[in-house]
Amino acid sequence: MKSPFARRLAGAAFAACAMLALAAPGLALAQAQVPVGTGTAPDELAPPVKHQAPFFARRITGYLPARDGTQLRFSALLPKGKGPFPVIVNYSGYDPGSIGGAAYMDDNTAMSVNLDRALVQAGYAVVGVSARGTACSEGQFEFLSMRYGQDGRDAIEWIAIQPWANGAVGMANWSWAGMSQIATAAEQPPHLKAIAPGMVLGDARLDSWFIGGIPAPGFVDGWWGYLHSRWDAARHSAQAEGDQRCLAQIAQNLQTAEKNRVPSILIRHPVRDDYIEIRNMAARTHQIQVPVFSMEAFQDEAVIAREGYYQETLDPARLWFLQTNGAHDVYVSTRFRRQLIAFFDRFVKGRVNGFEATPHVQVWTEATLAGPAQGIFENLTPGVTLKSDVFPLQVTPRAFALDAGGKLVPDAPAGTGQDDYDYPLRGPAVQHEFTRDSWEALKPGWEKATLAYTTPALAEDFIGYGSGAADLWMAASGADADVQVTLTEVRPDGQEVYVQRGWLRLSDRAQDPARSTPLRPWPLDRPDSMAAMVPGEPALARIEIQKFAHVFRTGSRIRLWIDTPSQFGGNLFAPQSVPTRLTVLHDAAHPSRLMLGQAPASAVVGAIPASAPACGTVLHQPCRADPLAGNAITLGLPQPQGEK
């Protein structure tokens, strides 16, 4: 590993709920596992994994009962002092029931040892609980079933009455351990005081398994090998401890979990039926009554930034929301951690510390990895911060009309003409290389399989925020196709910066009128609402551009690419493969447009730096040379022989 991104991603990034699209079977990778060095040289290599010195005064392991008698493995790390202590719970199907064991002390764990250390040093007992049917816990594995939240409630209530616990319990961590929090809190356990979920699947289908209705099987295929690697870590700890019960249970779970292996579930349930709808946890999060500190990463390569929009179902007065550019594992950021512990001190310990004055919305943009850190992503540092004292941060919808000649015209009602492109040559992958932020090279013939629309140079800064929409009037020569749109910034220096993407299967284009807004398409996504395209007949395809925040500076141009779904991080799509000619119409009768939210300048904390960050420094927003530089390429049309 030679690049800066190698050291910050090694052993992390695609981990946790990150479903490793290109991982080899059984590849063992762990979140926040490999520490980075404390130096700042760009070519610094990651040091080897180091053994952690004990930071807890006492470790207690055992099994706690769910309501049906199933025994769930737990491990409690207690701080110094007499106790009893407030408790922070880490609950998932990875290896939390083995925290503090031999593998964990070698940094081989799904979550962050450094975060646990900080919590213990702050006076909290940290308790890990393994979900039923995973690692050392009894029961049948079933990902995100209703029982998952019920078991979480049972665990919280059992932990709260232990002699070393004072009855006040919070929950922390991200990915699967974030999903556990919203599932558990929706069950309203009386002793749960606060949760801090990060990077979750609020609606597993649209957030991961079928984004925009398009199958993304690479997501779950790689994850199954990662899950087994986490149970291998639990087995390593059990072997060191001579825990035969745990070893026997892991061996059994490796067999019985295959019944509900997630790839098999998606084969059995390719549309939103009752089984899949149970995995829509955002449909139940309105039942959450405790304070919530939510974190998400816009360019999350694992679970994307959609999260079922569960935050909008919560009491906004009891929600604090931090969003940032970057990767799945930036929850470990020490800048975030300081706020996290203050949040728990206020609502779990009950300490009056002024946390309520924290803005309800914080948005980090242009975040880089700057300065020393002990673990991956801990030194995440924003370049521009937005804030709002109320949720949500209000934006002004701005329309950009698609027009002839690849133009994207601000504030215009409609353009003229239409453009065609060949399907299904995949667009370029982004974040497809595990060791660095990346754009894939363009494929031969891409000029005929891609459309692009670009604004004139901006006369003033444009602060884009929130979800967006590509409202495209499309016609197809066949019955169905999948569409990918990519939002970028083209800088005056000729570099093109990745901002965000969106996806839609055209047969899943019917919209939910109760949930859709000008800035957020929301597919009905039910079998009875899906319909094939009528060849040659235009239909409106509203494509959700995932949430983002980005400063498009004066002199830059905003661009929208349209092509065939490829890969973003762990999300490797399986688009329809029938060759089709697709048409994007943009005339008065078919006003195709890009809709973006513009945040007010008053939301910016301080001043926006005049110069954009250097390419390659902003986490998960890679640059490339502008492929359209010089305007020598006419997209969607056959190219003259020899023209590039």
Secondary structure per residue as TSV (DSSP state, phi and psi in degrees):
chain	resnum	aa	ss	phi	psi
A	1	M	-	360.0	123.3
A	2	K	-	-119.0	-22.5
A	3	S	S	-89.2	161.4
A	4	P	H	-57.0	-35.8
A	5	F	H	-69.5	-25.5
A	6	A	H	-60.9	-44.4
A	7	R	H	-74.1	-26.3
A	8	R	H	-89.5	-15.2
A	9	L	H	-106.5	-17.9
A	10	A	T	-54.7	124.6
A	11	G	T	75.0	4.5
A	12	A	-	-128.6	-141.0
A	13	A	S	56.8	-78.2
A	14	F	S	-75.4	1.7
A	15	A	-	-77.0	-171.4
A	16	A	T	57.2	-133.5
A	17	C	T	-69.1	-7.0
A	18	A	-	-57.7	120.8
A	19	M	-	-93.8	112.8
A	20	L	-	-77.2	103.8
A	21	A	T	-63.2	-39.9
A	22	L	T	-111.0	13.3
A	23	A	-	-70.2	143.4
A	24	A	-	-70.2	151.4
A	25	P	T	-55.3	132.2
A	26	G	T	79.2	4.1
A	27	L	-	-58.4	125.7
A	28	A	-	-96.6	108.2
A	29	L	-	-130.9	146.2
A	30	A	-	-132.2	147.0
A	31	Q	T	-68.0	140.8
A	32	A	T	46.3	35.2
A	33	Q	-	-85.2	-45.1
A	34	V	S	-95.0	118.9
A	35	P	-	-71.6	146.8
A	36	V	-	-94.3	164.4
A	37	G	-	-75.3	171.7
A	38	T	S	-92.9	-3.9
A	39	G	-	-79.8	173.4
A	40	T	-	-123.2	5.5
A	41	A	-	-62.2	134.0
A	42	P	T	-60.8	-27.6
A	43	D	T	-99.7	16.6
A	44	E	-	-65.0	134.6
A	45	L	-	-88.0	153.3
A	46	A	-	-69.5	132.5
A	47	P	-	-71.0	163.2
A	48	P	-	-65.1	157.2
A	49	V	-	-59.3	135.1
A	50	K	-	-112.0	153.7
A	51	H	-	-75.3	133.0
A	52	Q	-	-84.7	136.1
A	53	A	-	-75.0	143.2
A	54	P	-	-57.1	135.1
A	55	F	-	-121.4	-0.7
A	56	F	-	-111.8	150.9
A	57	A	S	-80.8	-27.8
A	58	R	E	-156.5	142.8
A	59	R	E	-119.9	131.9
A	60	I	E	-121.4	128.9
A	61	T	E	-123.7	158.1
A	62	G	E	166.4	-154.3
A	63	Y	E	-133.3	139.9
A	64	L	E	-117.2	150.5
A	65	P	E	-91.7	132.8
A	66	A	-	-79.5	170.4
A	67	R	T	-62.3	-25.0
A	68	D	T	-94.3	8.5
A	69	G	S	93.1	-8.2
A	70	T	-	-61.4	135.1
A	71	Q	E	-95.6	121.9
A	72	L	E	-106.1	129.3
A	73	R	E	-71.4	136.3
A	74	F	E	-133.7	158.2
A	75	S	E	-140.8	127.5
A	76	A	E	-114.8	129.7
A	77	L	E	-108.9	113.8
A	78	L	E	-100.0	143.1
A	79	P	-	-79.2	174.6
A	80	K	S	-68.2	154.3
A	81	G	S	117.9	173.6
A	82	K	S	-78.9	-34.2
A	83	G	-	77.2	-178.6
A	84	P	-	-71.3	166.7
A	85	F	E	-120.8	152.7
A	86	P	E	-67.7	154.7
A	87	V	E	-125.4	140.6
A	88	I	E	-117.8	126.7
A	89	V	E	-104.6	136.6
A	90	N	E	-114.0	111.3
A	91	Y	E	-127.4	120.2
A	92	S	E	-164.9	-173.3
A	93	G	S	-100.8	13.0
A	94	Y	S	-84.5	-104.7
A	95	D	S	-133.9	26.7
A	96	P	G	-66.1	-27.9
A	97	G	G	-69.0	-3.7
A	98	S	G	-117.9	11.6
A	99	I	T	-60.1	143.6
A	100	G	T	91.3	-10.1
A	101	G	S	-80.4	-174.5
A	102	A	H	-62.1	-44.3
A	103	A	H	-64.7	-43.6
A	104	Y	H	-58.6	-42.1
A	105	M	H	-71.4	-11.3
A	106	D	T	-99.4	19.3
A	107	D	T	67.3	15.0
A	108	N	-	-95.4	82.5
A	109	T	S	-153.0	158.4
A	110	A	S	-73.5	-32.2
A	111	M	S	-104.4	-150.0
A	112	S	-	-116.2	117.9
A	113	V	H	-61.6	-39.5
A	114	N	H	-63.8	-36.9
A	115	L	H	-65.0	-45.3
A	116	D	H	-59.7	-41.8
A	117	R	H	-60.3	-44.9
A	118	A	H	-62.9	-38.7
A	119	L	H	-67.5	-43.4
A	120	V	H	-63.4	-43.2
A	121	Q	H	-65.2	-24.0
A	122	A	T	-84.9	3.4
A	123	G	T	97.1	13.2
A	124	Y	-	-99.9	143.4
A	125	A	E	-80.8	131.7
A	126	V	E	-105.1	122.6
A	127	V	E	-120.3	124.2
A	128	G	E	-99.8	137.4
A	129	V	E	-130.1	127.2
A	130	S	E	-89.4	132.1
A	131	A	-	-62.2	156.9
A	132	R	T	-59.0	140.6
A	133	G	T	75.3	11.3
A	134	T	S	-125.2	148.5
A	135	A	T	47.0	-118.9
A	136	C	T	-94.2	1.9
A	137	S	-	-85.6	146.1
A	138	E	-	-73.8	170.2
A	139	G	S	103.7	176.2
A	140	Q	-	-96.8	125.8
A	141	F	-	-65.6	132.5
A	142	E	-	-154.2	106.6
A	143	F	T	-62.1	123.1
A	144	L	T	57.3	36.5
A	145	S	-	-74.0	169.5
A	146	M	H	-59.3	-32.6
A	147	R	H	-65.8	-22.0
A	148	Y	H	-60.7	-48.8
A	149	G	H	-67.9	-36.5
A	150	Q	H	-64.7	-42.7
A	151	D	H	-62.2	-37.8
A	152	G	H	-60.7	-43.5
A	153	R	H	-60.7	-45.7
A	154	D	H	-61.1	-39.9
A	155	A	H	-65.4	-44.4
A	156	I	H	-59.1	-46.1
A	157	E	H	-69.1	-34.6
A	158	W	H	-68.8	-45.6
A	159	I	H	-61.0	-40.1
A	160	A	H	-61.1	-26.6
A	161	I	T	-101.6	8.6
A	162	Q	S	-72.7	151.4
A	163	P	T	-62.4	-23.5
A	164	W	T	-91.1	-0.7
A	165	A	E	-110.8	144.7
A	166	N	E	-96.7	7.6
A	167	G	E	95.2	-8.2
A	168	A	E	-104.7	119.8
A	169	V	E	-127.6	135.8
A	170	G	E	-122.1	172.7
A	171	M	E	-133.5	143.6
A	172	A	-	-139.2	172.5
A	173	N	-	98.9	179.0
A	174	W	B	-130.9	174.4
A	175	S	T	65.0	-130.0
A	176	W	H	-58.6	-37.8
A	177	A	H	-72.5	-12.9
A	178	G	H	-84.1	-40.8
A	179	M	H	-60.6	-36.2
A	180	S	H	-60.8	-31.6
A	181	Q	H	-70.9	-46.0
A	182	I	H	-71.7	-31.2
A	183	A	H	-67.9	-41.6
A	184	T	H	-71.8	-46.4
A	185	A	H	-63.3	-29.7
A	186	A	T	-66.0	-20.0
A	187	E	T	-86.1	-4.2
A	188	Q	-	54.8	54.9
A	189	P	-	-63.7	131.0
A	190	P	T	-59.3	-31.8
A	191	H	T	-89.9	-0.8
A	192	L	E	-80.8	124.0
A	193	K	E	-103.4	-28.4
A	194	A	E	-168.7	152.7
A	195	I	E	-133.2	156.1
A	196	A	-	-138.9	73.2
A	197	P	-	-81.5	140.7
A	198	G	B	-127.5	143.9
A	199	M	S	53.4	65.4
A	200	V	-	-108.9	164.9
A	201	L	-	-95.6	103.4
A	202	G	S	-75.4	-42.0
A	203	D	B	-127.2	99.9
A	204	A	H	-57.2	-33.3
A	205	R	I	-68.4	-59.4
A	206	L	I	-77.4	-19.9
A	207	D	I	-86.3	-14.1
A	208	S	I	-154.6	-57.7
A	209	W	I	-74.1	-37.3
A	210	F	E	-139.8	71.4
A	211	I	E	-67.0	123.7
A	212	G	T	62.6	19.4
A	213	G	T	86.3	0.1
A	214	I	E	-96.2	127.8
A	215	P	E	-59.1	137.0
A	216	A	-	-126.6	67.7
A	217	P	H	-68.0	-24.0
A	218	G	H	-61.3	-25.9
A	219	F	H	-60.4	-50.2
A	220	V	H	-86.3	-27.8
A	221	D	H	-61.0	-49.1
A	222	G	H	-69.1	-32.5
A	223	W	H	-63.1	-33.3
A	224	W	H	-62.0	-38.7
A	225	G	H	-67.0	-38.7
A	226	Y	H	-63.3	-41.8
A	227	L	H	-57.9	-43.8
A	228	H	H	-64.4	-33.6
A	229	S	H	-64.9	-31.7
A	230	R	H	-71.1	-36.0
A	231	W	H	-71.1	-29.6
A	232	D	H	-63.1	-37.5
A	233	A	H	-64.8	-42.0
A	234	A	H	-63.0	-37.1
A	235	R	H	-66.6	-39.8
A	236	H	H	-58.9	-44.7
A	237	S	H	-65.4	-40.9
A	238	A	H	-64.3	-38.4
A	239	Q	H	-64.0	-40.9
A	240	A	H	-65.2	-28.3
A	241	E	H	-96.5	-3.5
A	242	G	T	65.8	31.7
A	243	D	-	-88.6	89.4
A	244	Q	H	-69.3	-33.0
A	245	R	H	-61.9	-45.5
A	246	C	H	-63.8	-45.1
A	247	L	H	-60.7	-41.7
A	248	A	H	-65.6	-38.0
A	249	Q	H	-70.0	-38.8
A	250	I	H	-61.3	-44.4
A	251	A	H	-59.6	-40.6
A	252	Q	H	-68.7	-43.3
A	253	N	H	-64.4	-33.0
A	254	L	H	-61.7	-27.1
A	255	Q	H	-86.9	-50.7
A	256	T	H	-73.4	-25.9
A	257	A	G	-66.2	-23.7
A	258	E	G	-60.2	-26.5
A	259	K	G	-57.0	-37.4
A	260	N	G	-117.7	33.1
A	261	R	-	-57.3	131.2
A	262	V	H	-57.9	-42.4
A	263	P	H	-56.8	-36.1
A	264	S	H	-67.3	-39.2
A	265	I	H	-59.7	-41.7
A	266	L	H	-72.2	-27.9
A	267	I	H	-68.3	-39.2
A	268	R	H	-75.5	-25.6
A	269	H	-	-129.8	72.0
A	270	P	-	-77.4	-8.2
A	271	V	S	-127.9	170.8
A	272	R	-	-76.8	96.8
A	273	D	-	-108.8	-172.0
A	274	D	H	-62.3	-36.6
A	275	Y	H	-62.4	-46.0
A	276	I	H	-69.2	-37.0
A	277	E	H	-63.8	-29.1
A	278	I	H	-59.1	-31.9
A	279	R	T	-80.1	4.9
A	280	N	B	-90.8	79.1
A	281	M	G	-67.4	-23.5
A	282	A	G	-64.1	-17.8
A	283	A	G	-73.3	-11.9
A	284	R	T	-118.4	-5.0
A	285	T	G	-70.7	-13.4
A	286	H	G	-64.3	-13.6
A	287	Q	G	-83.5	-7.9
A	288	I	-	-71.0	131.4
A	289	Q	-	-116.2	-11.2
A	290	V	S	-89.9	160.6
A	291	P	-	-59.7	144.7
A	292	V	E	-128.9	130.6
A	293	F	E	-114.8	102.8
A	294	S	E	-100.5	140.8
A	295	M	E	-128.4	141.9
A	296	E	E	-147.0	154.3
A	297	A	E	-113.3	127.3
A	298	F	T	-61.4	-43.2
A	299	Q	T	-99.2	33.7
A	300	D	-	-54.9	116.1
A	301	E	T	-78.3	-3.9
A	302	A	T	-106.9	-60.3
A	303	V	T	-113.5	11.5
A	304	I	-	49.7	-177.9
A	305	A	S	-101.1	7.1
A	306	R	-	-70.6	-51.9
A	307	E	G	57.3	23.3
A	308	G	G	63.6	9.0
A	309	Y	G	51.4	37.6
A	310	Y	G	-63.3	-27.4
A	311	Q	G	-57.9	-30.1
A	312	E	G	-75.2	-8.2
A	313	T	G	-91.1	-5.6
A	314	L	S	-94.2	165.6
A	315	D	-	-69.3	113.1
A	316	P	G	-62.4	-22.5
A	317	A	G	-74.4	-17.1
A	318	R	G	-115.1	20.3
A	319	L	E	-118.2	132.7
A	320	W	E	-121.5	132.1
A	321	F	E	-131.5	119.5
A	322	L	E	-116.7	122.1
A	323	Q	E	-119.2	147.1
A	324	T	E	-151.7	153.7
A	325	N	S	-68.5	156.9
A	326	G	S	129.4	-160.9
A	327	A	-	-101.8	172.4
A	328	H	T	-58.6	-32.5
A	329	D	T	-100.8	14.7
A	330	V	G	-72.1	-0.6
A	331	Y	G	-55.5	-25.9
A	332	V	G	-77.4	-3.2
A	333	S	-	-51.3	129.4
A	334	T	H	-68.5	-27.3
A	335	R	H	-64.0	-41.6
A	336	F	H	-71.0	-38.5
A	337	R	H	-59.5	-38.3
A	338	R	H	-61.4	-41.7
A	339	Q	H	-69.0	-37.1
A	340	L	H	-60.3	-46.8
A	341	I	H	-67.2	-36.9
A	342	A	H	-63.0	-37.9
A	343	F	H	-61.5	-47.9
A	344	F	H	-66.8	-39.4
A	345	D	H	-58.3	-38.1
A	346	R	H	-72.8	-46.4
A	347	F	H	-103.6	-17.6
A	348	V	T	-98.4	-49.3
A	349	K	S	-77.1	-23.2
A	350	G	-	77.7	21.2
A	351	R	-	-81.4	132.0
A	352	V	-	-80.5	102.0
A	353	N	-	-128.6	8.3
A	354	G	S	79.6	13.0
A	355	F	G	-59.6	-30.5
A	356	E	G	-56.9	-21.4
A	357	A	G	-77.2	-9.4
A	358	T	S	-61.9	133.6
A	359	P	-	-54.7	139.3
A	360	H	S	-69.4	-22.8
A	361	V	E	-129.1	125.6
A	362	Q	E	-124.8	132.6
A	363	V	E	-126.2	119.5
A	364	W	E	-100.1	126.8
A	365	T	E	-123.0	161.9
A	366	E	S	53.6	34.3
A	367	A	-	-74.2	134.0
A	368	T	E	-124.6	172.6
A	369	L	E	-98.1	101.6
A	370	A	-	-125.6	129.9
A	371	G	S	91.2	174.9
A	372	P	-	-72.4	153.8
A	373	A	-	-158.5	156.4
A	374	Q	S	-93.4	-20.4
A	375	G	S	-138.8	162.9
A	376	I	T	-57.5	134.6
A	377	F	T	70.0	-0.2
A	378	E	T	-66.7	-25.7
A	379	N	T	-97.1	28.2
A	380	L	E	-60.5	125.9
A	381	T	E	-133.0	117.1
A	382	P	-	-72.7	148.8
A	383	G	S	-93.6	-39.2
A	384	V	E	-130.8	132.1
A	385	T	E	-119.0	135.4
A	386	L	E	-109.3	154.0
A	387	K	E	-148.4	157.5
A	388	S	E	-146.8	137.2
A	389	D	S	-80.2	-6.6
A	390	V	S	-131.6	152.6
A	391	F	S	-105.4	136.0
A	392	P	S	-87.9	167.1
A	393	L	-	-71.1	124.0
A	394	Q	-	-80.4	139.8
A	395	V	-	-129.0	164.9
A	396	T	E	-105.2	121.7
A	397	P	E	-64.9	133.6
A	398	R	E	-124.9	133.7
A	399	A	E	-104.8	139.4
A	400	F	E	-127.4	114.3
A	401	A	E	-82.3	134.8
A	402	L	E	-73.6	137.8
A	403	D	E	-140.7	167.7
A	404	A	T	-59.4	151.8
A	405	G	T	77.1	19.2
A	406	G	T	71.3	26.9
A	407	K	E	-91.8	147.0
A	408	L	E	-123.9	108.0
A	409	V	E	-104.9	117.5
A	410	P	E	-64.9	138.4
A	411	D	T	59.4	28.0
A	412	A	-	-102.8	144.4
A	413	P	S	-71.1	-35.6
A	414	A	-	-165.5	162.1
A	415	G	-	-104.6	-152.6
A	416	T	-	-135.9	153.5
A	417	G	-	80.9	-161.5
A	418	Q	E	-157.1	163.4
A	419	D	E	-137.2	148.0
A	420	D	E	-118.1	154.0
A	421	Y	E	-149.6	155.9
A	422	D	E	-86.5	140.3
A	423	Y	E	-123.4	140.3
A	424	P	-	-123.2	53.3
A	425	L	-	-68.8	121.0
A	426	R	B	-66.7	143.8
A	427	G	-	-71.1	177.2
A	428	P	-	-71.8	137.6
A	429	A	-	-70.3	151.9
A	430	V	B	-129.4	140.0
A	431	Q	S	58.0	33.4
A	432	H	-	-87.2	-12.2
A	433	E	S	-100.2	128.2
A	434	F	T	-65.7	-27.6
A	435	T	T	-98.9	-1.1
A	436	R	S	-161.9	156.9
A	437	D	-	-64.9	139.1
A	438	S	-	-156.9	146.9
A	439	W	B	-107.4	135.9
A	440	E	-	-76.3	149.6
A	441	A	-	-63.9	146.4
A	442	L	-	-66.0	143.6
A	443	K	-	-84.8	151.2
A	444	P	T	-55.5	133.9
A	445	G	T	86.2	8.1
A	446	W	G	-63.0	-26.8
A	447	E	G	-61.5	-31.3
A	448	K	G	-88.4	-7.5
A	449	A	S	-117.2	17.0
A	450	T	-	-145.0	145.6
A	451	L	E	-122.6	150.1
A	452	A	E	-144.4	141.6
A	453	Y	E	-132.1	130.9
A	454	T	E	-132.4	138.0
A	455	T	-	-77.0	164.6
A	456	P	-	-66.0	168.9
A	457	A	-	-58.1	134.6
A	458	L	-	-70.8	137.4
A	459	A	S	-83.8	-13.9
A	460	E	S	-153.8	165.1
A	461	D	-	-60.8	140.9
A	462	F	E	-122.0	117.0
A	463	I	E	-98.0	100.4
A	464	G	E	-84.8	138.5
A	465	Y	E	-153.0	144.1
A	466	G	E	90.0	-171.0
A	467	S	E	-75.3	157.8
A	468	G	E	-132.4	-177.9
A	469	A	E	-143.4	135.0
A	470	A	E	-103.8	102.9
A	471	D	E	-92.6	98.7
A	472	L	E	-113.6	122.8
A	473	W	E	-81.0	116.7
A	474	M	E	-127.9	146.6
A	475	A	E	-125.8	152.0
A	476	A	E	-135.3	148.1
A	477	S	S	-80.8	-14.0
A	478	G	S	-120.7	-170.2
A	479	A	S	-83.3	-24.5
A	480	D	-	-160.3	159.0
A	481	A	-	-166.7	163.7
A	482	D	E	-115.7	141.3
A	483	V	E	-122.8	137.0
A	484	Q	E	-121.0	133.0
A	485	V	E	-119.3	144.2
A	486	T	E	-129.6	125.8
A	487	L	E	-97.1	128.8
A	488	T	E	-136.5	166.5
A	489	E	E	-113.5	128.1
A	490	V	E	-101.7	112.8
A	491	R	-	-83.2	159.3
A	492	P	T	-59.4	-24.2
A	493	D	T	-82.7	5.3
A	494	G	S	88.3	4.0
A	495	Q	E	-91.7	140.0
A	496	E	E	-109.4	127.5
A	497	V	E	-107.9	129.0
A	498	Y	E	-68.1	134.0
A	499	V	E	-115.4	-58.6
A	500	Q	E	-166.3	168.1
A	501	R	E	-133.7	166.9
A	502	G	E	-151.6	159.9
A	503	W	E	-143.7	151.4
A	504	L	E	-157.7	134.2
A	505	R	E	-85.2	124.9
A	506	L	G	-60.3	-32.3
A	507	S	G	-70.4	-11.8
A	508	D	G	-107.3	30.1
A	509	R	-	-81.4	-15.5
A	510	A	-	-60.6	134.4
A	511	Q	B	-103.4	149.1
A	512	D	-	-84.4	108.8
A	513	P	T	-66.5	-23.3
A	514	A	T	-76.6	-22.5
A	515	R	T	-112.5	-23.7
A	516	S	-	-74.3	143.7
A	517	T	B	-133.1	171.2
A	518	P	T	-57.3	-28.1
A	519	L	T	-103.2	0.9
A	520	R	B	-147.9	96.3
A	521	P	-	-66.3	144.2
A	522	W	-	-136.9	100.6
A	523	P	B	-61.7	142.3
A	524	L	-	-60.9	-41.0
A	525	D	-	56.7	41.4
A	526	R	-	-119.0	149.0
A	527	P	G	-54.2	-38.8
A	528	D	G	-77.2	-7.6
A	529	S	G	-100.1	-6.3
A	530	M	-	-81.9	142.8
A	531	A	-	-152.1	139.4
A	532	A	-	-66.7	154.8
A	533	M	-	-71.4	143.8
A	534	V	-	-89.2	118.3
A	535	P	T	-51.1	127.2
A	536	G	T	81.7	-5.8
A	537	E	-	-100.7	122.1
A	538	P	-	-65.6	144.4
A	539	A	E	-141.5	147.9
A	540	L	E	-82.1	121.2
A	541	A	E	-110.9	107.4
A	542	R	E	-94.3	114.6
A	543	I	E	-107.6	122.3
A	544	E	E	-74.5	122.3
A	545	I	E	-88.3	123.8
A	546	Q	E	-59.0	156.0
A	547	K	E	-52.7	143.4
A	548	F	E	-156.8	168.3
A	549	A	E	-142.7	129.2
A	550	H	E	-157.8	137.9
A	551	V	E	-95.3	109.0
A	552	F	E	-88.5	109.1
A	553	R	-	-81.3	159.7
A	554	T	T	-51.1	131.6
A	555	G	T	95.4	-19.6
A	556	S	-	-80.8	168.2
A	557	R	E	-124.4	146.2
A	558	I	E	-95.3	134.4
A	559	R	E	-129.3	144.6
A	560	L	E	-121.8	119.5
A	561	W	E	-95.9	146.3
A	562	I	E	-130.8	124.0
A	563	D	E	-161.2	-157.6
A	564	T	B	-95.6	137.7
A	565	P	-	-53.3	137.3
A	566	S	-	-120.1	-105.6
A	567	Q	E	-144.4	136.4
A	568	F	E	-127.4	111.8
A	569	G	T	56.3	-127.1
A	570	G	T	-80.0	-4.3
A	571	N	E	-91.0	96.6
A	572	L	E	-104.3	110.9
A	573	F	-	-82.7	156.7
A	574	A	-	-120.1	77.7
A	575	P	-	-70.9	161.8
A	576	Q	-	-53.6	141.0
A	577	S	-	-107.3	-3.0
A	578	V	S	-71.4	123.0
A	579	P	-	-58.5	134.1
A	580	T	E	-145.7	149.4
A	581	R	E	-100.8	122.0
A	582	L	E	-108.3	141.0
A	583	T	E	-121.2	133.8
A	584	V	E	-108.8	116.1
A	585	L	E	-94.0	142.8
A	586	H	-	-147.8	64.7
A	587	D	B	-121.5	-175.3
A	588	A	T	-60.9	-33.8
A	589	A	T	-81.2	-18.3
A	590	H	B	-136.3	74.1
A	591	P	-	-79.3	81.7
A	592	S	-	-67.4	140.8
A	593	R	E	-156.0	159.9
A	594	L	E	-104.3	128.8
A	595	M	E	-112.9	123.4
A	596	L	E	-127.9	149.3
A	597	G	E	-89.7	131.4
A	598	Q	E	-105.1	117.8
A	599	A	-	-78.0	147.3
A	600	P	-	-72.0	147.4
A	601	A	G	-60.7	-25.8
A	602	S	G	-67.0	-15.8
A	603	A	G	-79.4	-14.4
A	604	V	B	-76.9	132.5
A	605	V	S	-84.9	115.6
A	606	G	S	78.2	-148.1
A	607	A	-	-115.2	149.5
A	608	I	-	-77.2	126.0
A	609	P	-	-56.9	141.3
A	610	A	S	-64.2	-35.0
A	611	S	S	-99.9	140.7
A	612	A	-	-71.4	154.0
A	613	P	-	-61.4	152.1
A	614	A	-	-62.1	141.2
A	615	C	T	-58.2	141.1
A	616	G	T	89.5	-2.4
A	617	T	-	-104.0	-26.4
A	618	V	S	-81.4	123.1
A	619	L	T	-62.9	126.3
A	620	H	T	64.7	20.5
A	621	Q	-	-127.1	76.3
A	622	P	-	-71.1	158.3
A	623	C	E	-107.4	159.3
A	624	R	E	-149.8	162.5
A	625	A	E	-67.4	137.6
A	626	D	-	-58.4	114.5
A	627	P	T	-66.3	-18.8
A	628	L	T	-101.3	12.6
A	629	A	G	-56.7	133.6
A	630	G	G	89.2	-6.2
A	631	N	G	54.6	33.9
A	632	A	-	-91.5	-1.1
A	633	I	-	-114.7	128.9
A	634	T	-	-102.9	108.4
A	635	L	T	-77.2	149.8
A	636	G	T	83.0	-4.0
A	637	L	S	-119.6	151.4
A	638	P	-	-56.7	137.5
A	639	Q	-	-92.8	143.0
A	640	P	-	-58.1	148.7
A	641	Q	T	-56.2	126.2
A	642	G	T	88.4	-9.7
A	643	E	-	-78.2	141.2
A	644	K	-	-105.7	360.0
